[in-house]
Amino acid sequence: MTLEFNDPSIIKNQDGDERSVGFEFEFTGVEMQDAAKMVSGLYGGEVQQLSGYEFVVENTEFGKFSLELDASLFLNKKYEKVLKSVGLDVDKLKNKDKLEETLREMASTVVPFEIITPPIPLSEIEKLNDLVDKLRSWKAKGTGSSFFYAFGLHLNPEVPELSAKSITRHLKAYVMMDAWIRKDAEINISRKLTPYINEYEMDYIRHILREDYQPDLETLIEDYFEFGNSRNRPLDLLPVFMFMDEELTSQLLEEELTSARPTFHYRLPNCSIEENSWSLAGEWNRWVLVEKLAEDEKVLNQYARAFITMDEKSMFGIKKKWIKLMDRWVQSVR
């Protein structure tokens, strides 16, 4: 039985239009050219190869799909700087294309391919099940295929409202749901050992869960950086911060590859595309729980107080007890 995609509490954005969500699939085992043809076959559009490690599918029914191999290393050609530092000028090589192909083949054993979807309307995201099924039928390898595959599924849900108050509520909801989601989703050990989904530090969680923490946008952004947060959080707020205040965020940001967009960047889930029991809907529905908690301000504040009280009274950590408490809430709203 196919799991259905649940609707979040708010299905329209602040302009009254249907909200959308983008997905980023990380996998290996299927060549990018073949994956691009799959996308075109399912959703229309024309395949274009931009380089040995980048394809796009233009003019699909949803817009442009991108397919890439490790953006930071290949798309910015950082390997050229490394090789030049040891005296090898890639531009002077007669077989430069062969070098890039060799590097791509070597990297693809541990570095995933990515399919980056355009924003998909909430009412149509179930159509992406066809892509998952197609990749699985071609024996795509996901998170659980190897200990070295710390592959993830990233969700980019459009924010329901571009306001500091709304972003803060979702942040509070997420930090309280994080431990429960990690347990329920069985986040793979390989991903836990990487720095990509580091938990928010308790000092920051205590700071933002105070009921009087109702910051304006400037304070919210400054606090995020002050407490040492980066893009390597399970809920990465840098894209929406860049969209809402690019000048301030750029001043504080020391990292690359952060684009401005009016979305949350939810990075936690596995991309266990090789498993028949794994589904996009399951990962999406866990995110929807975060939104449900965020939109019920009375319950949100109630659980925030409970978290702080439990934390203050505990000498040995509260994770197990807190997961049980959140599980009771989840069962009550499912």
Secondary structure, DSSP 8 states (H G I E B T S, - for coil): --------S--B-TTSSB-EEEEEEEEBSS-HHHHHHHHHHHH--EEEEEETTEEEEES-SSS-EEEEE-IIIIITTHHHHHHHHTT--GGG-TTHHHHHHHHHHHHTTTS-EEEE---EEGGGGGGGHHHHHHHHHTT-B-GGG-TT---BEEEEEB-S--SHHHHHHHHHHHHHHHHHHHHHTT--HHHHTSSTT----HHHHHHHTSTT----HHHHHHHHHHTT--S-SSEE-HHHHHHH-HHHHHHH---S-----SB-EE---B--TT-TT--HHHHHHHHHHHHHHHH-HHHHHHHHHHHHHHHHH-SS--HHHHHHHHHHHHHHH-
